[in-house]
């Protein structure tokens, strides 16, 4: 006699076994052939009003899948239970942190992305200016204004040329993002 074990918590049909008689069938098992396996669904036992198994049905199975909060694309979680994706979430992965749900799909807010990209370039430029340009400008200022000799003024002019070249190099290596239309 064939029987199928049932997960007590989820009521999911697990696997097929054989018994020598109906008296050897465990309590958490069914003896009727369950529905065949189906992708993205689990086969679960249906229970009648007396608490007894009376057949099987398909229940959506998204366990282990990441789902994304439609109100905040940065929030996601793993599905742990049988059933459809809970309200307010989707299985569709956003393409960036600047996405918002339009009712059917994620749409990137290109203005917010541009603003973020602009700020990243600005921060990178400022950091390099502070590290590479500012010390040279201070040195040129000291040589030109505090020492003031012909030699130190000539050195200051050379440093100022290097500062302009360094500034142009930093800007070339960190171009501004293209503004959206």
N, C-alpha and C positions, 0 to 999 in steps of 0.2 A: 504494500500500500504506500502510495506517495503522499507526502505532506510538505508544506512550506512553512518555515519559521517566520514569525512576525516580530518586529522590533516593538517592544511594549510601549515605548515613549512615542514614536512617530507613526506606529501602525504600518510601517513599511514592510512589504514582503521581502525577505532576505534571500533565502536559498532553499533548494529542493533536497529532500531526504527520502529515504525509504524506511518503512517499518514492517515488521512481520505481521502485525495485526493492528486494528484500530485502537486497541488498548495500549499500544506502545507509542501512540502519537502524543507529543507534549501538549500542554494546555495552550501555550502561546504559538499555536500552529493552525493552519487551515488545511483542509483535505481536498478542496475544490481547486481545479487548475486556475491560477491567477491570469490576469491579462499579460500579454507579452511585454517585454521591456521596450521602452520608447525613449529616444534621445530627449534630454532636458525635462524628463518627467520621472517620478517614482511611482511604483505600483503600491498602493496602500489598500488596506482592508477597510471595507465599509462595515459599520456596526449597526445592528437593528435596535429597536426600542428596548429590547431585553438585554442589551449589552453583548449580543452574540454576533460573530462574523457572519455576514450574509452576501459577500461578494468582494470584488476589488474595483478600484477606479484609479485613474491617473491624477496625480497631484504635481503641480509645477515644482521643479527642483532646481533651485539656483544656489544651493549650498556651495560655499567656497568661491563664489563670484564676487568681485568688487562691485559695489553699487555707489552711485554718486548723488549727493544731495542737490536737487534742482534749484534750491534757493541759494546755495553756496558751493560752487564747483570744487572748492578746496577740501570739503568734507566728504569723506567716503568711509565705507565700512564693508566688512565681509559678511555675506549672508550665512547664517548659521542654522536656519530652520527651513523645512519644506514650505512651499507656498509661493505665491507670486511676489514680485518685488513690491515692497511696501510703498504706500502713497508718498509722493514727494521725492522719490528716488528713481534713478534710471540706471540701466546697465551700460548705457552709452558713455564712454570715457570722454571727458572734455579734452580739448587739444592744448589748452593753456590755462593759466590761472586768471586770465582776463575774460573767460567765457561766462555767458549767462544763458539760461534755458529759455527758449522762445515758445515753448509749448510742444515742439516736435524734435528739436535738436539744439545742440550747443552753438552759440554764435559768439565770436570773439569781438570784444569791444576794442576796436583798433585805436581809438583815441586814448583809452587807458593804457594799452600796450605801448603806444608811442610815448606817452608821458613817462612811463616806467623806463623805457629804453633811453629816453633823453636824460633822465635823472642818473641812470647808471653811467652814461658817458660823461656827464658833468662831474660826477663823483670821481671817476677815473682820472679825468683831466686835472681836477683840483689836487688830487693826491700826488700826481706826478709833478705838477707845478710846484707844490710845496716842497717836494723832495729834491727836485733838480733845478728849478728856475729860481726860486726865492733865495737860496744861498748865494747864487751867482749875482743876483741883483743887489743883495746886501753888500757883497764884496765890491761891486762896481760903485755903489753909493759911497762907501768908505773911501775908496781910492779917489773918486772925483771930488767929493764935497769935504771930506775931513783931512785928507792928505793934501790934495790939490796941486801937487807938483806936475810939471809937464809929463814926466815919465808915468806917474800914477794915473793921470788923465788919459794918456795913450793906452795904458793897461785897462782902464775902465771902459774905454771905447771898444777894445778888443773883447772884453767880457760881455758887453752889451750886444755885440754882434753874435756871440755864442748863445746868449740868452734868446735872441730872436730866432736863431736857427733851432735851438732846443724847443722853443714854444711851437714853431711850425711843425717840427717832427712829432711832438706830442699830439697836436691837432690832427695830423695826417694818420697817426696810428689809432686815434680815437675819434672817428668821424661821427657827426651828428646823424641820428636816424632820419630816414625820409619821412616827412610829415604826411599823414594820410590826407587824401583828397576830400 
